[in-house]
Amino acid sequence: MPVTLGSLRPVYVVGVGLHPYQPLSETPYVQLGLSAARDALTDARVPWEFVDSAYVAKALLPMAVGRPMLRHLGATGLPITHVENASASGSAAFRQACMEVACAMSDISFVIGVDKPTALGPRAEMLTGIPNLADDAIVPFTHFALLADAYAQRTGCSFEDIARVAVKNLRNASLNPFAQRRQAKTLDEILGGKKVSGQFTTLQCTPVGEGAAAVVVASEEGLRRAGLGLERAVRVTASAARSQRVYTDPTRYDEMLTKETVEAALAQAGVSAGGLDVIELHDAFTVEELEYLEAIGVCGHGQAAGLLKEGAFDIGGRCAVSPSGGLIGMGHPIGPTGIGQIVEITRQLRGEAGVRQHPDAQIGLAHMVGLGAVCFAHVLQSL
């Protein structure tokens, strides 16, 4: 049987930091990243020279962005590893740091994601030399618009019900000083926006901008070496990752991949989907939140839209889903996104989320999909 994170020495998130997600600006990526990095180190109360390794997540920037950025914190000679995994780049980097600390290869590891949408080129699958039938027609928002049609037909919900995901997440984002979209919108405003594909309007799709997120991951030994305790630490109790396989319904591969990955993470942590207090989901399009909540067992098939309408997924409801604002409200700078989810969950489990605080939050789940090809899920628990 494969070794799981929970069977190794405990791993903790001990520091978090963010640079606000925002539209493309003239701010250098180094400035974005250092803002989040210094906040995370200050939050952890860990000096840079105590950090044993660093993982840098990016998707849109050119190669080797870590060294020109991290050298401003000090040239300590620590190993720097760059990670690219599409939308799940930050989640993959976080997983690598957690495994390194759990295996005692490092006591303190630093994870940072930073990106700017300046180098967006063709996806690798477009460069294989094997043409597809509809490369010019089935772009991501078309794929998910078709999935929204199918979901509505399958469950009997309306497109208004699906759009309520954006109402909730934009309302949460309006309370988040780090979010790219910080204005709450009514259902009529969301439905009346510019159509993108099918019934989707722009506010039902994530904006891709720039930003940075950072976390410090440590063992108890590392904290002792830094003269610190576990007072504000949050334990990472599970890490799961999978890639796409052949499914019986190939049109729903994102949903099936999510189901398998999250089920593995929950089993590692020894918790049920019903026991989750906070969830940060990959909601690049509104329908994804409903499909994924049903896939991971938070509710039964066809029930998510009704529960959303009742407020079950609001902050203060049965389970706070994307209290940060999610990808739709918080934004999606790609490289930092998965790490930003860890930042939000850590703040929620510490009770430090301010006006977005979900009462008595003890267990959180972070979920990210990368181009539908890969999926990562992490479970965090308060001590």
N, C-alpha and C positions, 0 to 999 in steps of 0.2 A: 504494500500500500504506500502511496506517496506520502511524504512528510508534509504536514500542514503547519501554518504559522502558529496555531495554538499549541502545537506539541513541542515547540522550541522555546527559547527563553523569551520572556515578555518584551514587547515592543510598545513604545509610547510616543504619541505626538505631544511635544512639550513646548512648541512655539509655532505661531502662525503669523503671516503677514500678507498684505495685498497692496497692489497699486490699483486704483479704480480702473475698471474696464471702460473703454471709451472708443469713439470713432478714430480712424487713422489720423495721427497728428505728426508734427515735425519733431516730437520728443524722441531722442535716441533710445533704442531698446535697452541700452546699458542703464540709463536713468530710470526706466520703468522697472527693470529687474532689481536694481540696487534699493529702490524704495521698499519693495516687498521684502527683500532679503534682510535689510537692516531692521525692519519692523519685526520679522520673525525671530531674529537673534535677540533683539531687545525683549520680546515677549518671553522667550525661553530663558533669558538671563544666562545665555551660554556665549562665551567669547569665541570668536572665529577660530582662534588657534586650537580650540578644543575639538573642532569638527574633524572627523577622520576621513570623510568622503563626501562627494557632491554629485548629484544627478541633475542634469539640466534638460528639461523638456521643451521642445519647440517643434513646429510643423511648417511654418511659412518663412522663417528667416533662413539665411544661408548657413552653411556648415560651421561648426566649431565656434558657437557664440558664447560658450561658457567662460573660457579663459579671459577674453577681453573685459568681461563683466566682473567676474569673481576676483580678479587680481586687485581690484580696488578695496577689497575687504582684507587683503593681506596675501602675500606670496608664500604660502606655507608648504607648498609641494604636495598637497593632498590630491588623490586621484579624482579626475572629473570625467564623468560618463555622460554622453549626450544620448537622448532617447527621442525617437520619432515614431508615433503610432497613430497618425491622423488625430481625430478628436480625442482619442484615448491616450495621447502622448503623456500628459501629466499623470494620469492614473497608472500607466506603466512605469513611469519613473518612481512614483511613490511606492509601488509594489517592490521594485528592485531595492530601494533603500530599506524597506521593512525587512525583506529577506536577508539582506546583508547584516543588519543589526541582530536579527533573530538568530542567525548562524554564528554570531560572535566574531565575524570578520571586521566589524566596526562597532564602536560603542555609541558614537553620535554621527548621524548622517544628515546631510542637508539636501533638500529637494526644492528645486525652483523651476517654474514654468514661465516663459516669456515669449511673446510673439507680436509681430506686426504684419498685417496683410499686404506685404510689399513684394512677395516672391511667389505668388500663387500661380502655379503652372498646371499642366495637365496631370491628372492622376496617373499613377504608375500602370494601372490596368489599361490605360489608353496607349501605352507605349510597348505592349507585348508583341506587336506584329500580328496579332490575331484580331481581326475586326469583329465588332458586335453589330447586331442588326439595327439597333436604335440608339446609337451613341448620341445623336443630335436631338433626341426626343425625350428619353427617359433620364432626365436630370433629377437630383435629389428631391426638389420640391414637387416634381411631377409624381415620383414614386410614392411619396407620402400623401399627396392629394388622392391618389388612387387607393391607397390604404385607408384613408379617411372615408372614402365612398364605401369601400367594402365593410369597414367597421360599422358604419351607420346602418347599412343593410343587414348586417349580421346581428346586431344588438337591438335595433329598433330605435336608437337614439337619434337626435336631430343634429344638424350641423351647428345649431346654436349651443347645444350641449357640449360639443367638442370645443367650441370657441371659448367656453367658460374657463378652460385651462388657462388661457391667456389673461382673462380677467383676474383670476387668482394670482397668477405669477407676476403680472405687472403691478398688482396691488402690493405684493410682498416687496418687489423691487423698488417701489416708491419709498419704502422705509429703509432702504439699504444705500448708504453713502458710497459704496463701491460699485454699484450697478450702472450699466451703460444706459438702460432705459429707466428713468426715475419718475415717470408720470403714470399714475393709475388711469385706466381707461374703462369706460362702460362697455357693456356687451354690444350696444348699438354702434359705438365708435369702432370697436374691433371688427364687427361684421361689415361696417360701411367703408372700410379702408380699401386701398388699392388691391385688386385681385392679382395674385401671383400665379396660381394654378388651381383649377377646379374651384372649390369653395374657399381655399386658403387666401387670406389677405396678409399683407406684410406683417401685421402685428401678431399673426399666428406662426411666424417663422423667426428663428433666432437671428439676431444681427451678428456679423463677424467683425470684430474690431481688434483693438490692441489692449494689452495689460500685462500684469504679472501676479503670480501667487507663489508663496514659499512656505515651507514647513520644516521644522526641526524634529527629527525622529531619534529617539535615544533608548538605551537600555538603562536598567537601574544602576549598573556599574558606571555607565557614562555620566549619569546624574550625580552619583557620589563623587566621581572624579572632579566634577564641576562645583561640588559643594552644595548640591541641590537635592530636594526631595521630590515626592510625587504629588504635592499639594494641588497642582493645576494640570497634572498629566491626564491624558485620555488614552486608554489602551486600544491598540489595533488587534482585534481578536480573530479576524479572518481576512484572507486575501485570495480571490479566485480569478482566474483568467481562462478564457476559451476563445477559439476561433470558429468561424462559420463552417458547418458541414452540410451534407445533403439532407434536406428535410422533406417530409411528406407534402407540405405546402410551401413551395419555394418562395411564394410572394410574401410570406410572413417571417422571413429568416431573422430579421432584427428581433422580433418578439420571441421566437424559439431560442435564439442564442442567449437572449436576456434571461429567459426562464432557467436554462441549464446553468448559467454562470451564477446567478443569484442564489439558486437552490444550493449550489455547492458552497457558497460563502456562508449562507445561513446554517448549513449543516456543520461546517467547521466551527462556527461560533456557538453552536448549540442553542440557537434562538429560532423562533418562528416568525414568519412575515407579520403575523398579527401582533407580535411583541415589539415591533419597530415603532419608535417615537418620532423619528425624523428621517426623511428620505430626500436625498438630492439625486434627481433623475436626469438622464440625457433626454431633454424635451426640446430637441431642435425644432420640432413641429408639434402642434398641440395634440394631435392624435396619439403621439408616442406615449405621453403620460398615461393616458387611459389604457392603452394596450399593455404597457409594461406593468402597471399596478395590478392588472388582472393576471398577467403572466407569472408574476412572482408570488402571487397568492395573498396579496393584501385584501383582495375581495374576489368574489366569484366572477366568472365570465359574464359580461354584459351589465355588471353592477357599478362600474367605476363612474360612469356619467351621472347616475342618480346620486351616488354618495358625494360626488363633487358638488352637485347642485345643493345638497343638504348642508354643506360646509364641513364634511367629515375630514377633508384634506387641507383645511385652513389651519393657520397657526392657532392653537387652542382647540382644534378639533380632535378627532380620533387619532390622527397621525398627520404631522405637518409635512406636506410634500413640497419640496423646493422652496423653503422659507427664504432663501437668498433671493428668489426671483427666477431661479432656474436659468436655463440657457436663453429662454424667451425674454426674460426680464433682466437678469444679471448680465447676460451677454455671453459670447462664445469666442474668445480670442484664440481658440484651438489649443496651443501648447499649455497654457496655464489652467484650462478649464477644470480638468479633473482634480488638480491640486486645490483650486478654489473651492471645490465641493468639500474637501477635507477641512479647509479653513472654516467654512460655515458650520459643519457638523461639530467640529471641536468647540467652537464658540457656543453652540447650542448645548452641548453636553457639560460644558463648564458653567452654564447659566450666565453667559456674557454676551448674549445676542441682543440685548437692549429691547427696543420696541418690537423686534421680531422674535423674541424669546418664546419658545413653546414650553408650557409648564411641565416641570418634572421630567425633562428629557433625559433618558438614561442610555438609550441604544439608538445608533444611527447607521444608515446604509448609504454608501456612495456608489453610484452606478454610471458607467460610461460605455458608449458604443463607439468604435472607430470605423467609419465607412461601412458599417454593417458586417465587416469582416472579422473584427475582434470585439471582445467585451471584457470589462473588468468590474469587479464588485468588491468592496471593502466594508467590513463591519467594525464600528468603533463603539466602545462602551465606557461609561464613566466609572470611576473607582468607588 
